[in-house]
């Protein structure tokens, strides 16, 4: 099992939904610029967070008000199915191993499922072993390999998860609790 990052105290992390441009966009944009291997314009971020704010979650350190992680998603009809899509999952390097990426993804998946998603897809670099392990642990499977998908020329895997999720995602029904909690919002 991964150990918690020594700099991050999980008790000081709040998981919140994206609120608005003035409050959260500067934090999301700065984190994406600093940590992602691909450049994303502010317009790409706005497309997702303005259309699907209920599918964008942030991990905020309440002691510093710093955004340590964010997941940005969408949900729309695709070939007679409701398909969720994880556009980006970003965790600050100093917060890695604190399981923020896992918690953000679980919250986004629960929100998608509560809104009627049949599946969720995403792309991950074939060289990003940490991300691939994370998604595999949540039940994603490799659907296809996308040659030279990224600007760097790196290949990607398209990963897919079919809903409903197995109840044993984390062994204690945690994800189902999240689905039920998000349905009440």
C-alpha positions in Angstrom: 0.0 0.0 0.0 1.2 3.5 -0.8 2.3 5.6 2.0 0.9 9.1 2.6 3.0 12.0 1.5 4.9 13.3 4.5 4.0 17.0 3.6 0.3 16.3 3.3 -2.0 15.7 6.2 -5.2 14.0 4.8 -7.2 15.5 7.7 -6.5 18.9 6.3 -7.9 18.1 2.8 -11.4 19.2 1.8 -12.9 17.8 -1.4 -15.1 20.4 -3.0 -16.9 20.9 -6.3 -15.9 23.6 -8.7 -17.8 26.8 -7.9 -17.0 29.6 -10.3 -14.5 31.3 -12.5 -13.4 33.9 -9.9 -13.1 31.5 -7.0 -11.6 28.4 -8.5 -10.4 28.9 -12.1 -7.1 30.5 -11.2 -6.3 27.6 -8.9 -7.3 24.9 -11.5 -5.5 26.7 -14.3 -2.2 27.1 -12.3 -2.2 23.5 -11.2 -2.8 22.2 -14.7 -0.1 24.5 -16.1 2.4 23.3 -13.5 1.7 19.6 -13.5 0.3 18.4 -16.9 2.6 17.1 -19.7 0.3 18.7 -22.3 -0.6 22.4 -22.5 -4.3 23.1 -22.1 -5.7 26.6 -22.8 -8.0 28.3 -20.4 -10.7 27.9 -23.0 -10.4 24.1 -22.8 -10.7 24.2 -19.1 -13.7 26.6 -19.3 -15.4 24.3 -21.7 -15.5 21.5 -19.2 -16.0 23.4 -15.9 -18.7 25.7 -17.3 -20.7 22.9 -19.0 -20.2 20.2 -16.3 -19.3 21.9 -13.0 -20.9 19.1 -11.0 -18.3 16.8 -12.5 -15.3 18.9 -11.4 -13.8 18.2 -8.0 -10.9 19.8 -6.2 -8.7 18.7 -3.3 -8.1 21.8 -1.2 -5.6 22.1 1.7 -7.6 24.0 4.3 -4.5 25.2 6.1 -3.0 26.9 3.0 -6.1 27.3 0.7 -3.9 25.6 -2.0 -5.5 23.4 -4.6 -3.5 20.1 -4.5 -5.6 18.2 -7.0 -8.4 18.5 -9.5 -10.4 16.3 -11.7 -12.3 17.7 -14.7 -14.9 15.6 -16.5 -18.0 15.6 -18.7 -21.0 13.4 -19.4 -23.0 13.2 -22.6 -24.7 10.8 -24.9 -22.5 8.6 -27.1 -24.0 5.9 -29.3 -27.1 5.4 -27.3 -25.2 5.4 -24.0 -24.4 8.1 -21.4 -20.6 8.3 -21.5 -18.6 10.0 -18.8 -15.2 11.3 -19.8 -12.2 12.2 -17.5 -10.6 15.1 -19.4 -7.9 15.6 -16.8 -6.8 14.5 -13.4 -4.0 16.5 -11.8 -2.3 16.2 -8.5 0.4 18.4 -7.2 3.8 16.6 -7.1 4.2 17.2 -3.4 0.8 15.6 -2.7 1.3 12.4 -4.7 1.0 9.2 -2.7 -1.6 10.9 -0.4 -4.4 9.1 -2.5 -5.9 12.4 -3.6 -6.1 11.2 -7.2 -8.0 8.1 -6.1 -10.4 10.1 -4.0 -11.0 12.7 -6.7 -11.7 10.0 -9.3 -14.1 8.1 -7.0 -16.0 11.3 -6.4 -16.2 12.0 -10.1 -17.3 8.5 -11.0 -19.9 8.5 -8.2 -21.3 11.8 -9.6 -21.4 10.4 -13.1 -23.1 7.3 -11.9 -25.7 9.3 -10.0 -26.4 11.2 -13.2 -27.0 8.0 -15.2 -23.7 7.2 -16.8 -23.3 3.9 -18.5 -19.6 4.1 -18.9 -16.6 6.3 -18.4 -13.5 6.6 -20.6 -10.3 8.5 -20.5 -6.8 8.5 -22.0 -3.5 8.0 -20.1 0.0 8.0 -21.4 1.4 4.5 -21.8 4.4 5.6 -19.8 2.4 7.0 -16.8 2.6 3.9 -14.6 1.1 5.6 -11.6 -2.0 6.8 -13.5 -2.4 3.4 -15.1 -2.2 1.6 -11.7 -4.7 4.1 -10.2 -7.3 3.6 -12.9 -6.8 -0.2 -13.0 -7.4 -0.3 -9.2 -10.7 1.4 -9.8 -11.8 -1.1 -12.4 -10.8 0.5 -15.7 -9.6 -1.7 -18.5 -7.4 -0.9 -21.5 -9.7 -0.5 -24.4 -7.2 0.4 -27.1 -3.8 1.9 -27.8 -3.7 5.3 -29.5 -0.5 5.8 -31.4 1.3 9.1 -31.0 -1.7 10.6 -29.2 0.1 13.3 -27.3 2.0 16.3 -28.7 5.2 14.7 -27.4 4.6 11.7 -29.7 3.8 9.4 -26.7 1.2 6.8 -27.2 -1.9 6.7 -25.0 -4.2 4.0 -23.7 -7.9 4.6 -23.9 -9.3 3.2 -20.7 -12.9 2.3 -20.1 -15.0 1.6 -17.0 -18.6 0.2 -17.3 -21.2 1.1 -14.8 -22.6 0.1 -12.4 -19.4 -0.2 -10.5 -18.6 -3.3 -8.5 -19.5 -2.6 -4.8 -16.0 -3.7 -3.7 -14.1 -0.8 -5.4 -12.3 -0.1 -2.1 -13.6 -3.1 -0.1 -15.9 -1.3 2.2 -18.7 0.1 0.1 -17.1 3.6 0.1 -18.0 4.4 -3.5 -21.6 3.4 -2.9 -21.7 5.8 0.0 -20.4 8.5 -2.3 -23.0 7.8 -4.9 -25.8 8.0 -2.3 -24.3 11.2 -0.9 -23.9 12.9 -4.3 -27.5 12.0 -5.3 -28.7 14.0 -2.3 -26.9 17.2 -3.4 
